[in-house]
Amino acid sequence: ATTPGQPPRLEHLPYYEIDNQARTVAEGKTELEFFRMPFSRSVRLTGTIKAGDEPELLKLGIDDPAHYAAWRLKSLLEARKVRVIGTISARHRPLTEIDDPEKRKGPPVRTAQPQPLAKLTPPPLLEDMRLINTDSQNLHSELMLRRVGLQSGTGSVADGVAAVRAMLERAGVPRHAYDFSDGSGMSTYNRVAPRGMTVLLRWIAAQPWGQAWRATLPVGGVDGTLAKRFKDTPLQGRIFAKTGTLNATNALSGYMIAASGRTLVFSAYANDVPEDVAATKFMDAALVLIASEN
């Protein structure tokens, strides 16, 4: 913040052009909002920040991470006195029939690729799964789907979805219990039935890697997206589950240790939630009740 009546002081990388219409106030609350059109690099900041308050951290998505990476590389080179000429751009390979496992009929034919200037090695699989599950990181979820699709395909979404379907079939999940279109769950075409999810979770628990995978889930009252839930309840430190949050939708699926010491598998969804209803409060209370009675 700065002097009351003046715009707040901003610290940001100049990838975006900021139209700072926010104001610092002597009294009142800090309520900052920003607006950006899709694929625009102009951001309008509005609202108020109270003088003397701690700095406010605002996060916004990047439409084209590849372009941002190129821009960032250019700025880092220039900061080190390296002259960069020309303009930056990101090239994205267009999808073709080779990227669709239903159309190419078999494994893809590998073609020679240009030698990369630099390559980012992905983190170990389990480490990345912990980031995806504990922090609910959508971008890494999308990248994981493509990483899975690269094992026997081209790394396309279609190859990733085909691999996920094959796994669900091995797990015995009925085909009518799900539909997937992406890796993060953000697509409106995604559908998962709670019964289908519990079938998958039971199958995972029986796998040799099941315990290691469960350890990537947030722990109630301890960390990740469950750090503030189940605190001071019998399930604190005894529930391991993945959250799912969209507009008017809340979900929680995973494992919990009941009062008897048994591990229960559960999947709870709340759809079409009114704006003034805290669905997670009721879901959590129901799970605590079930755990205490079993």
C-alpha positions in Angstrom: 0.0 0.0 0.0 0.9 3.7 -0.1 -0.6 7.1 0.9 -4.4 7.1 1.3 -6.1 8.3 -1.9 -3.2 7.2 -4.1 -3.0 4.0 -6.2 -1.2 1.2 -4.4 2.4 0.4 -5.3 2.7 -2.7 -7.5 5.5 -5.2 -7.9 5.2 -7.4 -11.0 7.1 -8.7 -14.0 6.2 -6.5 -17.0 4.7 -9.3 -19.0 1.3 -7.7 -18.4 0.4 -4.1 -18.8 -1.4 -3.0 -15.6 -4.1 -0.4 -15.6 -4.0 0.4 -11.9 -7.4 1.9 -10.9 -7.2 0.7 -7.3 -7.0 3.1 -4.4 -5.4 3.1 -1.0 -7.8 3.9 1.9 -7.2 4.9 5.5 -10.1 3.0 6.8 -12.0 0.0 5.5 -11.1 -3.4 4.0 -8.6 -4.6 1.5 -10.7 -5.7 -1.5 -8.7 -5.9 -4.7 -10.0 -7.4 -8.0 -8.5 -7.6 -11.5 -10.0 -8.1 -14.9 -8.3 -9.5 -18.0 -9.8 -10.5 -21.4 -8.7 -13.9 -22.6 -5.4 -13.8 -24.5 -5.0 -10.1 -23.5 -1.8 -8.9 -21.8 -3.6 -5.9 -20.3 -4.9 -6.2 -16.8 -7.2 -3.8 -15.0 -6.8 -3.6 -11.2 -9.7 -2.2 -9.2 -10.8 -2.1 -5.5 -9.2 -0.8 -2.3 -6.2 -1.7 -0.1 -6.0 -0.4 3.4 -2.9 1.6 4.3 -0.6 -0.3 6.5 -1.9 -3.8 5.5 0.4 -6.6 4.5 1.1 -6.8 0.8 -1.7 -8.5 -1.2 -0.7 -11.4 -3.5 -2.9 -11.7 -6.6 -2.6 -14.7 -9.0 -3.8 -14.9 -12.6 -3.6 -17.6 -15.2 -1.3 -17.4 -18.3 -3.0 -18.2 -21.6 0.1 -19.3 -23.4 2.8 -20.6 -21.0 5.1 -21.3 -23.9 5.1 -17.7 -24.9 5.6 -16.5 -21.4 8.6 -18.9 -21.1 10.1 -17.4 -24.2 9.5 -13.9 -22.9 11.0 -14.7 -19.6 14.1 -16.3 -21.3 14.6 -13.1 -23.3 14.3 -10.9 -20.2 16.8 -13.0 -18.3 19.3 -12.9 -21.1 18.9 -9.1 -21.4 19.4 -8.8 -17.6 22.8 -10.5 -18.2 23.8 -8.1 -20.9 23.0 -10.5 -23.7 21.7 -8.7 -26.8 18.5 -10.3 -28.1 17.2 -9.2 -31.5 13.9 -9.9 -33.3 10.6 -10.8 -31.6 9.6 -13.7 -29.4 7.0 -16.2 -30.4 5.8 -19.7 -29.4 5.1 -22.3 -32.0 2.6 -25.0 -31.2 2.4 -28.2 -33.3 -1.1 -28.6 -34.8 -2.9 -31.8 -33.9 -3.2 -34.4 -36.7 -4.6 -37.9 -37.1 -1.4 -39.3 -35.7 -2.4 -37.8 -32.3 -5.7 -39.7 -32.2 -5.4 -43.4 -31.2 -8.7 -44.2 -32.7 -7.7 -42.9 -36.2 -4.1 -44.0 -36.5 -4.8 -47.6 -35.6 -1.7 -48.6 -33.7 1.4 -46.9 -32.2 2.5 -43.7 -33.8 5.4 -43.7 -36.3 8.2 -41.7 -34.7 9.7 -39.0 -36.9 12.9 -37.2 -36.5 12.6 -34.1 -34.3 14.8 -31.0 -34.3 17.5 -31.0 -31.7 16.3 -28.8 -28.7 18.4 -25.9 -27.5 17.6 -26.8 -23.9 15.3 -29.4 -22.2 13.5 -29.3 -18.9 13.6 -32.7 -17.2 10.3 -33.4 -15.5 10.4 -34.1 -11.8 10.1 -37.7 -10.5 6.7 -39.1 -11.1 5.8 -39.5 -7.4 7.0 -35.9 -6.6 4.8 -34.5 -9.4 1.8 -36.5 -8.2 2.3 -35.1 -4.7 2.2 -31.5 -6.2 -0.9 -32.4 -8.2 -2.9 -34.1 -5.4 -1.8 -32.1 -2.3 -1.9 -28.6 -3.9 -4.5 -29.5 -6.6 -2.3 -28.1 -9.3 -4.3 -28.0 -12.6 -1.5 -27.2 -15.0 0.6 -30.1 -13.7 -2.5 -32.3 -14.0 -2.8 -31.4 -17.7 0.9 -32.1 -18.2 0.6 -35.4 -16.4 -2.1 -36.5 -18.8 0.2 -35.7 -21.7 3.1 -37.4 -20.0 1.0 -40.6 -19.6 -0.1 -40.3 -23.3 3.5 -40.1 -24.4 4.2 -43.7 -23.1 2.5 -45.3 -26.1 1.4 -42.3 -28.2 2.3 -38.8 -29.1 1.6 -37.2 -25.8 -1.8 -35.8 -27.0 -4.8 -35.4 -24.8 -6.5 -38.2 -26.8 -3.6 -40.6 -26.1 -3.7 -39.6 -22.4 -7.5 -40.1 -22.1 -7.1 -43.5 -23.9 -4.5 -44.6 -21.3 -6.8 -43.5 -18.4 -9.7 -45.4 -19.9 -7.6 -48.5 -20.2 -6.6 -48.2 -16.5 -10.2 -47.7 -15.4 -11.2 -50.8 -17.3 -8.5 -52.8 -15.6 -9.8 -51.4 -12.3 -13.3 -52.6 -13.0 -14.9 -49.2 -13.2 -18.1 -49.4 -15.3 -17.9 -47.4 -18.5 -21.1 -45.6 -17.7 -19.5 -44.2 -14.5 -17.2 -41.7 -16.1 -16.4 -39.5 -19.1 -13.1 -37.6 -19.4 -12.0 -34.8 -21.7 -8.9 -33.4 -20.0 -6.4 -33.9 -17.2 -7.5 -31.3 -14.7 -11.2 -31.9 -14.5 -11.9 -28.3 -15.6 -13.8 -29.4 -18.7 -17.6 -29.3 -18.6 -17.6 -32.6 -20.4 -16.1 -34.5 -17.5 -18.4 -36.8 -15.5 -17.5 -39.1 -12.7 -20.0 -41.1 -10.6 -19.2 -41.5 -6.9 -19.6 -45.2 -7.0 -17.2 -45.4 -9.9 -14.6 -43.3 -8.0 -14.8 -45.7 -4.9 -14.3 -48.7 -7.2 -11.1 -47.0 -8.5 -9.9 -46.1 -5.0 -10.4 -49.6 -3.7 -8.4 -51.0 -6.7 -5.6 -48.5 -6.1 -5.4 -49.5 -2.4 -4.8 -53.1 -3.6 -1.9 -52.2 -5.9 1.8 -52.6 -4.9 2.1 -48.8 -5.3 -1.2 -48.0 -3.7 0.3 -46.9 -0.3 2.8 -44.6 -2.0 0.0 -43.0 -4.1 -2.2 -42.5 -1.0 0.8 -40.6 0.6 0.5 -38.0 -2.2 -3.0 -37.0 -1.0 -3.7 -34.0 1.3 -4.2 -34.9 4.9 -7.1 -33.5 6.8 -6.1 -30.7 9.2 -2.5 -31.0 8.2 -1.5 -29.9 4.6 -2.5 -29.0 1.1 -6.1 -28.3 0.2 -7.3 -30.0 3.5 -5.0 -28.0 5.8 -7.9 -26.0 7.2 -10.5 -28.8 7.1 -11.1 -31.5 9.8 -9.0 -29.6 12.3 -9.8 -30.5 15.9 -12.1 -33.4 14.8 -11.5 -37.2 15.1 -10.4 -37.1 11.4 -7.6 -34.7 11.8 -4.5 -36.6 10.5 -6.8 -39.6 9.7 -8.4 -38.6 6.4 -6.4 -38.6 3.1 -8.4 -37.3 0.2 -8.4 -35.3 -3.0 -10.6 -32.2 -3.3 -12.5 -31.0 -6.4 -13.8 -27.5 -6.6 -15.6 -25.8 -9.5 -18.4 -23.2 -9.6 -21.3 -24.5 -7.5 -19.6 -27.9 -7.1 -17.5 -29.5 -4.3 -16.1 -33.0 -4.2 -13.9 -35.0 -1.8 -12.8 -38.6 -2.5 -10.2 -40.8 -0.7 -9.6 -42.8 2.4 -10.3 -42.2 6.1 -9.5 -44.2 9.3 -12.7 -44.9 11.3 -12.9 -45.1 15.1 -12.5 -48.8 14.9 -9.2 -48.4 13.0 -10.7 -49.7 9.8 -9.8 -47.8 6.6 -12.9 -46.7 4.7 -13.1 -45.6 1.1 -15.5 -42.7 0.3 -16.5 -40.3 -2.4 -18.8 -37.3 -1.7 -20.1 -34.8 -4.2 -22.2 -31.7 -3.9 -23.5 -30.3 -7.2 -25.6 -27.1 -7.9 -24.6 -25.6 -4.6 -26.3 -22.3 -3.8 -24.0 -19.3 -3.3 -24.9 -18.9 0.3 -24.4 -22.6 1.3 -21.0 -23.9 2.5 -21.3 -27.4 1.1 -17.9 -28.6 2.4 -19.1 -27.9 6.0 -21.9 -30.4 5.7 -19.8 -32.9 3.8 -17.1 -32.8 6.4 -19.6 -33.2 9.2 -21.1 -36.2 7.5 -17.7 -37.9 7.1 -16.8 -37.2 10.7 -20.1 -38.9 11.8 -19.6 -41.9 9.5 -16.0 -42.3 10.8 -17.1 -42.1 14.5 -19.9 -44.7 14.0 -17.7 -47.3 12.3 
